Structure formats: C-alpha cells, structure tokens
Amino acid sequence: MNRQAHRYARNGALAALGLYTIVILVITALGAGYDAAHRVPVDNVDRTGLFQRFNQAVPVALQGLQDALTPHS
C-alpha cells in the first residue's frame, strides 16, 4: 500500500469510529430520557383552573398588544 492508501484507510477507520460513538451516545441519551420519563411522579395540578386562567389572560394580552400597536395621534 502506498502512502495515500494508508491515509484513506486511517481516515475511514476514524470516521467509522466517530460515527459509531455518535450512534452509541444518541442511543444512550434516548434510553436515559425514556427511563427518566417513566420515573416522574404524577402531578396534582388543577388543569381546569390553569386553562381557565390562561383563557382569561390571552384576550387581555392580545388587547394590550393591539392597543400598543395602534398609532396614537
């Protein structure tokens, strides 16, 4: 093998090793995230009250934004 063939072989091996490392890290992160998601305790948030407050706040915020964007004379 000449010098250029050795360089191609080395670069190919390093690229394969880097790709393998990235794949393993992604799989590990996904596995850890899946495991952590299953260990989350159930929350006791009152969702209906939260959505009612959100539904009251959005029109007020939009009206304030509209008032701020209208030209004043």
N, C-alpha and C positions, 0 to 999 in steps of 0.2 A: 504494500500500500504506500502510496506517496503521501506527501505532507498534507495536501488538500483533502484527501480521503480521510485521513485521521481527524482533521478539523471537522469535517462534516459528521463523522461518526460521534465525536465528542459532543458537538452541538446538538445532535439528535438525541443523544442519551440525556443530556442536561435538560432539554425541552421535555422529554418524556417524564423525567423525574419531577420537574416543576409542575407539569400537568397532573401527574399522579398526586402530588402534595396538595394541589388546589382542590382536586376532587375529594380527597380524604377530609380536608378541612371543612368543605361545604357539607358533606355528609355528617360529620361530627356536630357541626353547628345546628343543622336541621334536627338531628336526633336529640340534642340537648334542649332545643327550643320546644320540641314535641313533649319531652319529658317534663319540662318546667310548666308547660301549659296544663298538663294533667294534674299537677300538684297544687294548683291555685285554689284557695278556698272559695266557697260560694259567698258572694257579697250580699248584703241585705239592703241594697239601695232601693229606695222607693222610686221606681222608674216612672210611674204615672205622674207623681208630683214633679219629677225632674222634667218630663216632657211638657207638662202644663206651664211650668215657669219658662221653659225655652220657647214655647209657642206664644207666650205673652211678651217675651223680650225681643223677639225678632221683628215684629211690626214696629215697635218703638225705635229700635236701632235703625231700621230702614227709613222711617220717617225722619229721624235725626240726620241721616246721611243725605236724604233728599233735600232737607232744609239747608244743609251746609253747602250743597252743590248748586242751589238756585242762585242766580245773580241777584245781588242787592242793589237797589237804586238809591 
